[in-house]
Amino acid sequence: MLNEEQKVFREIVEGYEELDDTGILSAYSKIPYALLRNETDVGTEDLFHEFGKICKFYRIYKKGKDFLVEGTNGDYVPAKLKYKMAASLINKEARFLFGEQPDITIEPKGDTSILTEESKTQLSVMNDLIVTVLKKNRFQDILVKAARDCFIGKRVACIVNFNEEDGVVITFLNSLQFVYETKIGNPNFLTKFVCFIVVKDCLSLADRRIFEKKYTYDEDEDTVYLEEKIYNGSGVLIEDVTSRQPIKLKRIPAVIFINDGLLGEVSGESEIELLQDYEKWYSKLSNADSDAQRKSMNPTKYVVDMEGNSTKNLSTGAGAFWDLGSDQNLTLPHPEVGLLEPRMHYSAALKTSLDRIKTAGYEQVDMPNITLDTMQGAITSGKALKAIYWPLIVRCKEKMKVWGPGLSEMVEIIIEGAIQYPLCVTKYIQDKVIPITYEVEVVQNTPLPEDEIEEKTTDLAEVESGVLSRKTYMKKWRGLTDTEVTDELNQIAFERQILEEASFNNGMNGDNKLINPGTDDFNMMGVNSIKKDGTQNGGNGENNLDNQQQEQSGLSSIFQSINSNTSGENASTIQRLNGTQVSTLVNVMSQYGIGTLTRVQAVSIIVSMGVSESFANSLLNEEDKKKNKKQVI
């Protein structure tokens, strides 16, 4: 006679027996066995067994890990909530790895100083091609999904297709959709790749359509051959799409990404296999706790020395009245009614056990077990978060040791295909791709916030010390193009020149009085300042004195013209200006006169001194008259 727990266990075991490797394979892959056998020379049974294990991993990811409930004794239906810890951790890990798409760029190989203009142009064309192709294929979205499949099913494949109608198409396949063979002695070189894609999924096998694409490499001819066929769900050939023919590429346009594993595990390992036991025990204890709470919500009622007929069908509603009678057959009855309520003293210990199991499961994939409660009062700067997520960052760097070279090879296939099949890339770029020497750089981006203020401060210090150019800084933090940066730098230099010319020592104080009256009268109007060529005007030399007098004479004539040709109101406005403002005004008039400043710029600078726009225009009108008079002469 089996007890309740043994009955439940038997049901679970029978369920697994019904859903054996073959059943799971047919339910998840939907690929006829005959097609797989045809493409596998040896080890067919091993392949089916491997596919069956992978299908179980997908089943755990989708539905959660099964566990054995305990303690029911047939009295109630036990809780069976699967917490899907493994699925949650795999999703988090994939998002952290590729939530921010890696930066993929084409860089020159070797010494960049000997690059020709043609090579630079070709590098730009290649980068534009890759960016456009990845964007059109929604690469960021399919990359995250491919990472999930890789973590679940041990490996994924990326295949690049070229055709004139659709252009360049990037497709990722899970481990149940392809079989492959590698070269003896070189596991990184594919000699055979066969993929199966369900293009029409139906319950009826006759209506289901499966597309088979097969690449084989002939080592003697150094040629890759392609075959394409369509089968129904029973493995019957429906259409021969492409008969065996060579392609122009010198390698199979596919890349295999293997997840972790040891040196001998060439097929990779599944992270579901690491996490399934932790998920099982977490779900088991959590459901047992739920069952205990359900039982405590409905406590057990008991009676002592009561007459049996009076205790039948007692109401448990609010305000219910019980009319009970004691057992008259007893000599000295002690009637009693009570409730048995579990006190749940185990709650603290259970919480500790659940936290320990969960933390251990998280540590299997180096994922920090962070919640809002654990982060309260903690420093949440970019550096603090990076320290918390450092184990996961290192794990992702390890995974990029596989994904980085794989993505580089994918990009190389795209470029090689663009060279061999130029009509397939006309929808992406207008220029023709020409073979040059290059290398592909793949840089991972983690989705952690950065301390931008601190990084900006560091970059500004490098700009001041001369190890970082202003152009690089503006392109990095402002997002400007080369042309926009050049315009911005020219504007900054122009404004600095005006300010420097306006802020030199003009020999006057704020009341328009000479600081040293009677000596060096030519110092008036600031002619003892730095000249346009950057040299100092002051000095005791005879030549210097002549130059200073000549420049002073020119500036004084401008100032005299302003005073003599303006109205009384404008003259009084000039008298209110201090020495620095007058010096600036004279310099602006001089710059306007020689054409360095436009009228709009000159008016803007004069008005900034606190005078009216009409006053500024009147001064410039006088300068225009003087300039026209010189031209007539």
Buried (B, 14 or more C-beta within 10 A) or exposed (E): EEEBBEEBBEEBEEEEEEBEBBBBBEEBBBBBBEBBBBBBEEEBEEBBBBBBBBBBBBBBBEEBBBBEBBEBEEEEEBBBEBBBBBBBBBBBBBBBBBBBBBEBBBEBEEEEEEBEEEBEEBBEBBBBBBBBBBEBBEBBEBBBBBBBBBBBBBBBBBBBBBEEEEBBBBBBBBBBBBBBBBEEEEEEEBBBBBBBBBEEEEEEEEEBBBBBBBBBBEEEEEBBBBBBBBBBBEBEEEEEEEEEEEBEBEBBBBBBBBBBBEEEEEBBBBBBBBBBBBBBBBBBBBBBBBBBEEBBEEEEEEBEEBBEEBBEEBEEEEEEEEEEEBBEEEEEBEBEEEEEEEEEEEEEEBEEBBEEBBEBBBEBBBBBEEEEEEEEEEEEEBEEBBEBBEBBBEBBEEBBEBBBBBBBBBBBBBBBBBBBBEEBBEBBBEEEBEEBEBEBBBEBEBEBEEBEEEEEEEBEEBBEEEEBEEBEBBBEEEEBEEEEBEEBBEEEEEEEEBEEBBEBBBBBEEEBEBEEEEEBEBBBBBBBBBEEEEEEBBEEEEEBBEBBEEBBEBBBEBBEBBEEBBEEEBEEBBEEBBBBBBBBBBBBBBBBBEEBBEBEBBBBBBBEBEBEEEBBBBBBEBBEEBEEEEEEE
